[in-house]
């Protein structure tokens, strides 16, 4: 009886280790994806600010509201 219990515990332990390895791999991939999203967001913000600055400069150079 004890041997069966020990065998089941060893099997469960192996299963838990496998699941942990898969979860760690998924977390690593998610972190990489988040890093890519952050980079893209930074560039989108730069483009928006650049567009606003360009529009403001064009407005000023053309004479403003005169």
C-alpha positions as CSV (number, residue, x, y, z in Angstrom):
1,X,0.0,0.0,0.0
2,X,2.8,2.4,0.9
3,X,4.6,1.6,-2.4
4,X,1.5,2.4,-4.4
5,X,1.1,5.7,-2.5
6,X,4.7,6.6,-3.1
7,X,4.4,5.7,-6.8
8,X,1.3,7.9,-7.1
9,X,3.1,10.8,-5.4
10,X,6.1,10.4,-7.7
11,X,3.8,10.4,-10.7
12,X,1.9,13.5,-9.4
13,X,5.3,15.2,-8.8
14,X,6.4,14.5,-12.3
15,X,3.1,15.9,-13.6
16,X,3.4,19.0,-11.6
17,X,7.0,19.6,-12.8
18,X,5.9,19.2,-16.4
19,X,3.0,21.7,-15.9
20,X,5.4,24.1,-14.2
21,X,7.8,23.9,-17.1
22,X,5.0,24.6,-19.6
23,X,3.7,27.5,-17.5
24,X,7.2,29.1,-17.3
25,X,7.5,28.8,-21.1
26,X,4.2,30.5,-21.6
27,X,5.1,33.3,-19.2
28,X,8.4,33.8,-21.1
29,X,6.5,34.1,-24.4
30,X,3.9,36.5,-22.9
31,X,6.7,38.7,-21.5
32,X,8.3,38.9,-25.0
33,X,4.9,39.8,-26.5
34,X,4.4,42.5,-23.9
35,X,7.8,43.9,-24.7
36,X,6.9,44.1,-28.4
37,X,3.6,45.8,-27.6
38,X,5.4,48.4,-25.5
39,X,7.9,49.1,-28.3
40,X,5.0,49.6,-30.8
41,X,3.1,51.8,-28.4
42,X,6.2,54.0,-28.0
43,X,6.6,54.4,-31.7
44,X,2.8,55.2,-32.2
45,X,3.1,57.9,-29.5
46,X,6.2,59.4,-31.2
47,X,4.3,59.5,-34.6
48,X,1.2,61.2,-33.1
49,X,3.3,63.8,-31.3
50,X,5.4,64.3,-34.4
51,X,2.2,64.8,-36.4
52,X,0.8,67.3,-34.0
53,X,4.1,69.3,-33.9
54,X,4.3,69.2,-37.7
55,X,0.7,70.5,-37.9
56,X,1.4,73.2,-35.4
57,X,4.5,74.4,-37.2
58,X,2.7,74.4,-40.6
59,X,-0.1,76.4,-39.0
60,X,2.4,79.0,-37.6
61,X,4.4,79.2,-40.8
62,X,1.3,79.8,-43.0
63,X,0.4,82.8,-40.9
64,X,-1.8,81.3,-38.1
65,X,-5.3,82.7,-37.9
66,X,-4.6,85.9,-39.7
